[in-house]
Amino acid sequence: IISHVVETGNYLAERAREFTGHACVGDVRTTGLMMGIELVRDEETKEPFDPELGVAARGMALALERGLSISGVTGVAAWVGGDDLRFYPPLIITREQITIS
């Protein structure tokens, strides 16, 4: 399982870079099979969204509507504002299941 996680995690990291082209993505971080996507109001300044907007919750709802269960966290920028979407797939996930189409 560990060698599978390392190999598949490297593939996830490669594919995750595709998210950085979106204006609301400030950063994408991966380690193993875990992925975090920082959502920002301004791509250049990395200004976070106002917590009252519920951006992480909306991102979670949109993903779930499409069959993907992720977690969202608010308050990640200096423990005040900021939104992250986080992906913790099962360790047996395949490349095909990761592939973004």
C-alpha positions in Angstrom: 0.0 0.0 0.0 2.8 2.4 0.8 4.5 2.1 -2.6 1.0 2.6 -4.2 0.4 5.7 -2.1 3.8 7.1 -3.1 3.3 6.5 -6.8 -0.3 7.6 -6.9 0.5 10.6 -4.6 3.1 11.7 -7.1 0.5 11.5 -9.9 -2.0 13.4 -7.8 0.6 16.2 -7.2 1.2 16.4 -11.0 -2.5 16.6 -11.8 -3.2 19.1 -8.9 -1.0 21.7 -10.6 -3.8 22.1 -13.1 -5.9 23.9 -10.4 -3.3 26.7 -10.2 -4.6 28.1 -13.5 -7.9 29.1 -11.8 -8.2 32.7 -10.6 -9.6 31.8 -7.2 -6.8 29.3 -6.4 -4.0 30.8 -4.3 -2.1 27.6 -3.7 -2.3 23.8 -4.1 -0.5 21.6 -1.6 -0.1 17.8 -1.6 1.6 15.3 0.5 1.1 11.7 -0.3 -2.5 11.4 -1.2 -3.7 14.4 0.7 -4.4 17.6 -1.2 -5.3 21.1 0.0 -6.5 23.9 -2.3 -6.4 27.4 -1.0 -9.2 29.6 -2.3 -8.5 33.3 -2.6 -10.4 36.4 -3.7 -7.4 37.8 -5.5 -4.8 35.5 -7.2 -2.1 38.1 -7.1 -2.4 39.4 -3.5 -3.7 36.1 -2.1 -6.4 38.1 -0.3 -8.8 35.6 1.3 -12.6 35.6 0.8 -14.7 37.1 3.6 -15.7 34.2 6.0 -19.3 35.3 5.8 -19.4 34.3 2.1 -19.0 30.6 3.0 -16.8 29.8 0.0 -15.4 26.6 1.4 -19.0 25.3 2.2 -20.1 26.2 -1.3 -17.1 24.4 -2.8 -17.9 21.3 -0.7 -21.6 21.4 -1.8 -20.7 21.7 -5.5 -18.2 18.8 -5.3 -20.7 16.6 -3.5 -23.3 17.4 -6.2 -20.8 15.9 -8.6 -20.2 12.8 -6.5 -16.9 13.9 -4.8 -16.8 14.1 -1.0 -14.2 16.7 0.2 -13.8 18.8 3.3 -13.8 22.5 3.5 -12.2 24.7 6.1 -12.7 28.4 6.8 -10.3 30.5 8.9 -7.1 29.2 7.5 -5.5 32.6 6.8 -4.2 33.8 10.2 -7.0 31.8 11.9 -9.5 34.5 10.7 -10.4 34.4 7.0 -9.5 32.2 4.2 -10.9 29.0 2.7 -9.4 25.6 1.9 -10.8 22.6 0.2 -9.2 19.3 1.3 -9.1 16.0 -0.4 -8.4 12.8 1.6 -9.0 9.9 -0.8 -8.8 6.2 0.2 -5.3 4.8 0.0 -6.4 2.4 -2.8 -7.5 5.1 -5.2 -6.3 4.6 -8.7 -4.8 7.0 -11.3 -8.0 6.6 -13.3 -10.1 7.8 -10.4 -7.8 10.8 -9.8 -7.7 11.9 -13.5 -9.5 15.2 -14.0 -11.4 15.2 -17.2 
